[in-house]
Amino acid sequence: MMFAKNIKMKKYKVDESICAGCGVCISACPQEAIEINNDGKAVINPEKCLGCGACLNVCNFEAIKEVKNK
């Protein structure tokens, strides 16, 4: 069996200037990596996020953006 080396998972961040705080992304996240902060905006915990993109696909406001690897 072969395993891929150096696979970089995608990372996502919420643009708080766009986020409406609706919580749809929270329901979509299989890792429970998203919560609403004190400002009523979604925040992704990078320690829990696996980079699956489920949140990106359900955000009606397109507030979730992929963080580009350098």
N, C-alpha and C positions, 0 to 999 in steps of 0.2 A: 504494500500500500504506500502511495506517495502522498506527501503533504506539501502544500505550497508554503514557501518561506517568505517572510517579509510582507505579508498581506496587511495593508493598512485599511482599517475600517473607516467608513465615512463618519464625519462628525457634524453635528448640527447645532445651530444656535438660534434663539428666538430674537427677532428684531422687535424690541419692546415698543418702538415707535409705531409699529403696525399692529401688534398683538391686541386683540379685543378682550382677551381673558375669558373666552367662551368655554374653554375646557375640553373641547373636542379632541385635542391632541393627547390630553391626559388619559382619556378613555381608550385611545388607540395604542398607547405605548404598552407593549408586553412586559417591559422591565420596570414599570412604575418609576421611570426616570424623570418625569415631568411633574412639577407642582406649580401652584400659583403663589407668587411672592406678595409682599405687603402692598405693592402698588397695583395688584390685580392683574399682573402679567404672568404669562407662562415662563418658566425657567427650566432648562434641561440640565440635569446633573450629569456631567461628563463621566463620572465614576461608574454610574449605572447604565448609561446609554451604550447600546451595542452597535448603533449605526445602521439599524434596519430600514429607517426611512418611513416607518408607518405614520409618524407624526407629520412629516412633510406632505404625505399624500392626502391627509384629511384636513389640513388647515385651509379653511375657506378664505382666509385673509392673506395667504402667502407670506405669513410672518416668519416661517421657519426656513432658514437658509442653510445650505451646506457650507461648512467651513473648509476652504480649500487648503490642501496640504502644500507645504512649501518645498 
